[in-house]
């Protein structure tokens, strides 16, 4: 019998990895620190013996009998599996390592603290508009090891989180874009330097410097960009805004006035998407068609309703202070609803902004209040309904109520999407009769 591959964490990715290994005749040892019904059901279906919640002292023995360890996204840097694997000289892998072993079709990738999903979505559509079938994979609903089963896909567009990049043995995707950098996921990474190092691996596998697509307006990204990288985000970059147009090299892609989404962060996302898409085979017309029809993704600066001249905007996906500051830069003077569960980040930077008023919610309400101090009127609300009612009162006379929490949703909700939907429900209730 061959030695097994240890798969740690049977979430969406881990289950896909285990199934892919079994389908290819591999031996699998599934391990989960907090297994749920889905993990147990997957193990039963594949005929595997799930190891549940092993104590730290058990890890050297578990790892020693394995050829490789595939670590699921979100496993903390301090997990005992890493020390055990290093001691036993057993390689740690990400699912992308396995996919690269099994499939040689083109891949491009996108990382960044904010904007990954939007840019991946744009690139996929740009390729589709250009006649190339593409699939969003990685930090999406479809892991790469599952997506490669579709023989019709021509290009895989990988949403590469720091978790995936940090655990990959050799991350390989070309071209690859790094959108921006701000503190995040310090509840998972050992420190900010470890988070930055993980992000910087986005360019480990590019075919050449020009396939490294870099935001030249971000000093951290620039510090890691290779000489000859394809830049965006500044007036002298390869992909830029010039004379009211989105330009790539010497070619005008489209005029900004024709884009439904044209706030500063929207334009940065559009430039990054065009720079990647053109390098992997999209046509300029396909890029323009995509941007002219793109109205945004759910829970990302999405207009929910307008009531009595007040616009209600759902930016529940903003789970970092950096994302909230970006939203406020696009919608200055908003009444901000912020808070939730802090994931180890410095919320004090929010004090740089000057919204019209702040409504603080959730576990981090006190930290939100401390961040703004006496500089901005602030109210604490104990529910989303209360937050929306207060925000409407403070925005009376016209303006914007912006849900951009700067924190995760896991105090009151199971996901940022659930939080966004509850915000929309509370807004709808404002206009309900009775």
Secondary structure, 3 states (H helix, E strand, C coil): CCCEEEEECCCHHHHHHHHHHHHCCCCEEEEECCCCHHHHHHHHHHCCCCEECCCHHHHHHHHHCEEEEEECCCCCCCCHHHHHHHHHCCEEECHHHHHHHHCCCEEEEEECCCCHHHHHHHHHHHHHHCCCCEEEEECCCCCHHHHCCCCCCCEEEEECCHHHHHHCCCCCCCCEEECCCCCCCCCCCCCHHHHHHHHHHHHCCCCCHHHEEEECCCHHHHHHCCCCCEEECCCCCCEEEECCEEEECCEEEEEHHHCCCCCHHHHHHHHHHHHHHHHCCCCHHHHHHHHHHCCCCCCCCEEEEEECCEEEEECCCCCCHHHHHHHHHHCCCCEEEEECECCCCCHHHHHHCCCCEEEEECCCHHHHHHHHCCCCCEEECCCHHHHHHHHHHHCCCCEEEEECCCCECCCCCCCHHHHHHHHHHHHHHHCCCC
